[in-house]
Amino acid sequence: MIAAKNRAEENNRLKSAFLSNMSHEIRTPMNAIMGFSSLMLEVEAEEKNIFAEIVLKSSQQLLQLIDDVILLSRLQSEKMKIDTTNFSPAELISDIKKMFMLPEMNKGLDFEISIPEKAEKLTIQSDKNKIRQVITNFASNAVKYTEKGSIELGFELCRDQIEFFVKDTGIGIYEDEQLRIFDTFYRGEQAISSAIRGTGLGLNIAKELVNLLGGLIGVSSIPSKGSRFYFTVPLVLSPPLQPEQQISGKVQKEAADFSILIAEDEQVNFQLLKIILKGKIKVIDHAINGKMAVELAEKNRYNLILMDLKMPVMGGIEATKILKALNPRIPVIAQTAYSLPEEKKLALDAGCDDFLTKPIKKETLMAMIDKFIVTKIK
């Protein structure tokens, strides 16, 4: 009875901490978004650009928080699928380093890579995306808590395990906090006293992902000297990756000659896409539901269809099945506010060629269109 009482009190404490933390972390970026959006109506062009950048960064912060809460909830309440693929850990580390070489990402810190000898061409079987997420989380924290010095990304081979790590020269973590650093919402005293913002979710998500992959996670750290975050996953070797074959029978087509159909019931969302594509795409047509999209596609020839999945009258899944039955060669890109893997699989199973999650970034949309500029010769 005493143990049950203690567990109930601890659950209530965690619930209160969760609500308090979420309220703070949601309202902070929302305050900036709403405040600077209203101020943009009153200021000159130069200040508008500054305010717009603040709104954008605050929106990204809010979106990351939403994604983290949803992912953590799924990790704790259901059995997530492990998507095993063959990949090169050396290439993965190199790709993550490239991302952090952008000036806005690394604060002028030196980024180094540590890969064992003869492991450059090593290929393994595991969930590449989940491993990438954990390493990226470690690297993001390393940048956040390191003012000067270097950050090292790498991996080591340990018998039947592969150990990925991120090492920094940051503020470090006190020994008595190192066992708690992976708990939900826990943040070290130095992080709090240094006024470095954070939700306390990232490392807990990393721990849950590593547990899912059958590995272990840990940290070694010296205050004011730096930290080394690491995790292991089972080492399952796979055959060397084959170089990608050149696709024959295709020609390059200019985006300016493209004709695109956007199936989207929300007018504001359509306007955003149209503004992004204006001047880059020759023809942009609009369907407010799946039924209208099918009718327009029967009358006109489109190079690409952006298909919202949730629409009135006829949804995007049903519309895609009909469109693919009429013309299997036409590329259909799902665009939706749903972000779970199951929804992506549902769209791909229906015949969609790719998947965009809202909010859609301009760079992501244009990269997706560039991907389909190469079209088959008819």
KEMARMAR-172870 format. One record per residue (C-alpha): residue number from 1; y, z, x. Coordinates in Angstrom, 3 decimals, decimal comma, m for minus. Example, Ala and Ser with C-alpha at 12.3 -4.5 7.8 and 13.67 -1.06 7.14 Angstrom:
2
pos v w u
1 m4,500 7,800 12,300
2 m1,060 7,140 13,670
REM end
This chain:
378
pos v w u
1 0,000 0,000 0,000
2 2,370 0,845 2,832
3 1,542 m2,469 4,578
4 2,102 m4,382 1,319
5 5,421 m2,581 0,793
6 6,524 m3,428 4,349
7 5,559 m7,088 3,875
8 7,503 m7,267 0,613
9 10,577 m5,719 2,236
10 10,312 m8,127 5,168
11 9,978 m11,087 2,768
12 13,089 m9,935 0,908
13 14,944 m9,584 4,201
14 13,929 m13,103 5,275
15 14,896 m14,480 1,868
16 18,326 m12,862 2,111
17 18,724 m14,139 5,668
18 17,730 m17,623 4,524
19 20,245 m17,683 1,656
20 23,016 m16,247 3,809
21 22,328 m18,666 6,644
22 22,076 m21,688 4,346
23 25,267 m20,787 2,527
24 27,117 m20,535 5,839
25 25,593 m23,654 7,399
26 26,169 m25,799 4,294
27 29,684 m24,603 3,528
28 30,908 m25,008 7,119
29 30,500 m28,820 7,307
30 31,374 m29,182 3,618
31 34,670 m27,398 4,273
32 35,504 m29,967 6,963
33 34,317 m32,916 4,855
34 36,306 m31,972 1,769
35 39,350 m30,681 3,660
36 39,838 m33,631 5,981
37 38,939 m36,160 3,261
38 41,807 m34,859 1,134
39 44,174 m34,811 4,125
40 43,379 m38,469 4,866
41 45,302 m39,392 1,709
42 48,475 m37,892 3,135
43 48,601 m38,897 6,815
44 49,324 m41,965 8,957
45 46,710 m44,379 10,307
46 46,310 m42,715 13,709
47 45,584 m39,297 12,217
48 43,282 m40,880 9,634
49 41,038 m42,125 12,428
50 40,821 m38,627 13,906
51 40,093 m37,075 10,505
52 37,497 m39,765 9,700
53 35,614 m38,910 12,893
54 35,574 m35,213 11,931
55 34,271 m36,087 8,455
56 31,544 m38,282 9,983
57 30,376 m35,623 12,447
58 30,374 m32,936 9,748
59 28,354 m35,228 7,462
60 25,805 m35,799 10,213
61 25,566 m32,050 10,747
62 24,980 m31,467 7,032
63 22,351 m34,215 6,842
64 20,495 m32,756 9,835
65 20,438 m29,357 8,136
66 19,014 m30,870 4,928
67 16,338 m32,742 6,898
68 15,394 m29,574 8,811
69 15,071 m27,449 5,659
70 12,903 m30,071 3,931
71 10,675 m30,536 6,989
72 10,245 m26,792 7,535
73 9,387 m26,303 3,865
74 6,716 m29,007 4,081
75 5,277 m27,613 7,301
76 4,944 m24,144 5,784
77 3,713 m25,118 2,325
78 1,356 m28,057 2,813
79 m0,960 m29,769 5,251
80 1,021 m32,557 6,866
81 m0,815 m35,627 8,080
82 m1,191 m36,303 11,806
83 m0,426 m39,957 12,507
84 m2,433 m40,671 15,663
85 m1,446 m43,673 17,775
86 m1,932 m44,833 21,358
87 1,207 m44,488 23,485
88 2,501 m43,940 26,993
89 3,952 m40,444 27,544
90 5,929 m41,769 30,527
91 7,603 m44,401 28,343
92 8,285 m41,785 25,657
93 10,032 m39,508 28,152
94 12,032 m42,468 29,476
95 13,119 m43,473 25,947
96 14,310 m39,935 25,165
97 16,255 m39,813 28,435
98 18,013 m43,099 27,557
99 19,189 m41,585 24,270
100 20,728 m38,606 26,075
101 22,437 m40,794 28,671
102 25,098 m41,690 26,093
103 28,371 m39,895 27,030
104 28,686 m38,251 23,616
105 25,175 m36,806 23,979
106 24,972 m35,310 27,473
107 28,377 m33,665 28,237
108 28,308 m35,098 31,778
109 25,064 m33,317 32,710
110 22,561 m34,851 35,115
111 19,354 m35,959 33,392
112 16,198 m36,184 35,481
113 12,605 m37,216 34,765
114 9,473 m35,605 36,219
115 6,236 m37,581 35,801
116 3,018 m36,894 37,755
117 1,937 m39,421 40,360
118 m0,359 m42,138 38,986
119 0,596 m41,149 35,389
120 3,184 m43,886 34,828
121 0,582 m46,077 33,097
122 m1,324 m43,251 31,422
123 m1,876 m43,747 27,680
124 m2,965 m41,027 25,271
125 m3,850 m40,591 21,614
126 m1,679 m38,239 19,560
127 1,166 m38,205 17,041
128 3,940 m39,856 19,044
129 6,714 m39,220 16,491
130 6,002 m35,497 16,207
131 5,871 m35,134 19,990
132 9,139 m37,070 20,265
133 10,727 m34,740 17,693
134 9,776 m31,602 19,625
135 10,953 m32,967 22,996
136 14,206 m34,208 21,442
137 14,741 m30,787 19,884
138 14,249 m29,114 23,278
139 16,601 m31,606 24,959
140 19,299 m31,190 22,286
141 19,181 m27,417 22,727
142 19,312 m27,813 26,500
143 22,511 m29,859 26,201
144 23,987 m27,401 23,720
145 23,359 m24,340 25,916
146 24,103 m25,903 29,320
147 27,714 m26,243 30,457
148 27,037 m27,654 33,920
149 24,113 m28,641 36,069
150 21,049 m30,644 35,108
151 18,345 m31,141 32,526
152 14,844 m32,265 33,444
153 12,377 m33,939 31,059
154 8,747 m34,463 31,931
155 5,088 m33,688 31,510
156 2,177 m32,302 33,521
157 m1,589 m32,810 33,191
158 m3,567 m29,595 32,837
159 m7,319 m30,271 32,583
160 m7,886 m31,147 28,927
161 m4,220 m30,635 27,955
162 m0,957 m32,479 28,525
163 2,091 m30,215 28,827
164 5,521 m31,619 27,958
165 8,579 m29,684 29,094
166 12,380 m29,628 29,162
167 14,051 m27,603 31,904
168 17,772 m26,765 32,034
169 20,313 m24,805 34,058
170 21,906 m23,243 30,978
171 22,685 m19,726 29,776
172 19,048 m18,638 29,635
173 17,319 m16,170 27,297
174 16,712 m12,446 27,767
175 13,055 m11,485 28,222
176 12,857 m9,354 25,074
177 14,103 m12,323 23,009
178 11,694 m14,928 24,362
179 8,853 m13,972 22,005
180 11,175 m14,158 18,973
181 13,029 m17,351 19,830
182 10,573 m19,473 17,813
183 10,941 m17,346 14,642
184 12,734 m18,768 11,615
185 16,528 m18,294 11,819
186 16,322 m16,247 15,018
187 19,096 m16,928 17,520
188 19,605 m15,223 20,877
189 22,448 m12,809 21,493
190 24,001 m15,015 24,176
191 24,087 m17,988 21,809
192 25,797 m15,908 19,138
193 28,253 m14,242 21,531
194 29,117 m17,624 23,066
195 29,974 m18,940 19,581
196 27,469 m21,793 19,972
197 26,613 m22,986 16,472
198 23,067 m23,410 15,216
199 20,797 m22,722 12,249
200 17,839 m21,090 13,965
201 15,517 m23,686 12,391
202 14,925 m26,162 15,208
203 12,593 m24,126 17,421
204 10,637 m22,839 14,424
205 10,101 m26,452 13,306
206 9,003 m27,297 16,859
207 6,473 m24,447 16,783
208 5,044 m25,581 13,435
209 4,739 m29,188 14,673
210 2,970 m28,114 17,861
211 0,589 m25,887 15,874
212 m0,166 m28,874 13,645
213 m1,056 m30,932 16,743
214 m3,413 m28,207 17,970
215 m1,255 m27,122 20,906
216 0,701 m24,144 22,187
217 4,459 m23,682 22,629
218 6,379 m21,368 24,923
219 9,412 m20,664 27,086
220 10,170 m19,138 30,469
221 13,766 m18,233 31,184
222 16,147 m16,297 33,411
223 19,530 m15,300 31,928
224 22,439 m17,244 33,458
225 19,959 m19,372 35,447
226 18,279 m21,578 32,866
227 15,205 m22,093 30,719
228 12,010 m24,128 30,631
229 10,696 m24,913 27,158
230 7,213 m26,403 27,041
231 4,355 m27,249 24,704
232 0,822 m28,560 25,082
233 m1,290 m30,956 23,048
234 m4,933 m31,941 23,603
235 m5,252 m34,671 26,236
236 m7,118 m37,555 24,608
237 m7,054 m40,634 26,815
238 m6,859 m44,129 25,359
239 m7,207 m47,665 26,790
240 m4,103 m49,115 28,498
241 m1,583 m50,643 26,102
242 m1,611 m54,416 25,938
243 1,708 m56,270 26,393
244 3,179 m57,551 23,153
245 2,349 m61,171 22,459
246 5,139 m63,627 21,846
247 5,208 m64,717 18,193
248 4,875 m68,453 17,949
249 5,875 m70,752 15,112
250 9,214 m68,994 14,563
251 12,805 m70,025 15,000
252 16,053 m68,140 15,385
253 18,344 m68,182 12,364
254 21,984 m67,085 12,462
255 22,923 m64,068 10,308
256 26,044 m65,929 9,191
257 23,758 m68,381 7,351
258 21,834 m65,605 5,648
259 21,633 m65,138 1,897
260 20,862 m61,548 0,849
261 20,089 m59,947 m2,497
262 20,924 m56,246 m2,846
263 19,090 m54,460 m5,651
264 21,055 m51,232 m6,189
265 22,008 m49,478 m9,429
266 24,715 m47,272 m7,873
267 27,915 m49,323 m7,642
268 29,371 m47,201 m4,830
269 26,253 m47,721 m2,705
270 26,413 m51,482 m3,288
271 30,091 m51,552 m2,339
272 29,286 m49,761 0,929
273 26,582 m52,279 1,837
274 28,810 m55,200 0,862
275 31,666 m53,938 3,037
276 29,316 m53,486 5,997
277 27,886 m57,003 5,570
278 31,127 m58,782 4,661
279 31,937 m61,506 7,168
280 28,477 m61,244 8,718
281 26,347 m62,596 5,850
282 27,076 m65,859 4,029
283 25,896 m64,882 0,505
284 25,559 m61,341 m0,921
285 24,250 m61,101 m4,493
286 23,859 m57,914 m6,537
287 21,154 m56,821 m8,984
288 21,577 m53,522 m10,847
289 17,839 m53,082 m11,486
290 14,460 m54,480 m10,483
291 14,180 m56,808 m13,470
292 17,473 m58,472 m12,589
293 16,383 m58,730 m8,953
294 13,242 m60,630 m9,965
295 15,254 m62,971 m12,211
296 17,804 m63,728 m9,467
297 15,057 m64,282 m6,885
298 13,386 m66,800 m9,210
299 16,635 m68,791 m9,493
300 17,961 m68,492 m5,924
301 16,538 m68,653 m2,423
302 17,189 m65,486 m0,389
303 16,457 m64,780 3,259
304 16,220 m61,045 2,649
305 16,153 m58,531 m0,221
306 17,387 m54,937 0,090
307 15,485 m53,087 m2,609
308 16,425 m49,644 m3,937
309 13,273 m47,869 m5,082
310 14,659 m45,809 m7,965
311 16,465 m47,956 m10,561
312 16,572 m48,105 m14,375
313 14,689 m50,722 m16,449
314 12,432 m51,634 m13,508
315 12,073 m49,726 m10,255
316 11,889 m51,187 m6,773
317 8,137 m50,682 m6,342
318 7,242 m52,744 m9,409
319 9,892 m55,363 m8,598
320 8,585 m55,746 m5,041
321 5,026 m56,336 m6,249
322 6,255 m59,101 m8,568
323 8,474 m60,670 m5,894
324 5,697 m60,662 m3,306
325 3,330 m62,294 m5,826
326 5,925 m65,043 m6,377
327 6,797 m65,484 m2,685
328 4,835 m63,414 m0,122
329 7,036 m64,713 2,729
330 10,344 m63,242 1,552
331 11,240 m60,048 3,482
332 11,836 m57,037 1,220
333 13,415 m53,933 2,771
334 13,143 m50,705 0,790
335 16,317 m48,597 0,775
336 16,100 m45,185 m0,820
337 17,334 m41,607 m0,793
338 13,683 m40,497 m0,669
339 12,720 m39,678 2,919
340 9,177 m38,284 2,840
341 6,371 m40,238 4,580
342 4,501 m40,594 1,278
343 7,398 m42,531 m0,255
344 7,561 m44,826 2,757
345 3,817 m45,476 2,502
346 4,154 m46,181 m1,229
347 6,873 m48,762 m0,531
348 4,928 m50,431 2,284
349 1,742 m50,506 0,186
350 3,710 m52,255 m2,575
351 4,605 m55,038 m0,143
352 7,918 m53,931 1,394
353 8,266 m55,171 4,967
354 10,299 m52,199 6,184
355 12,079 m49,050 5,047
356 15,650 m47,681 5,274
357 16,467 m44,089 4,352
358 19,852 m43,233 2,828
359 22,437 m42,483 4,035
360 22,208 m45,861 5,755
361 24,048 m46,244 9,053
362 25,809 m49,507 9,799
363 24,017 m49,874 13,150
364 20,599 m49,265 11,554
365 21,223 m51,785 8,787
366 22,398 m54,504 11,177
367 19,456 m53,865 13,510
368 17,116 m54,250 10,542
369 18,724 m57,549 9,541
370 18,570 m58,779 13,148
371 14,853 m58,037 13,083
372 14,403 m60,502 10,221
373 16,753 m63,168 11,540
374 13,640 m64,650 13,143
375 12,089 m66,533 10,239
376 8,909 m68,532 9,912
377 9,138 m72,324 9,963
378 8,303 m73,629 6,517
REM end
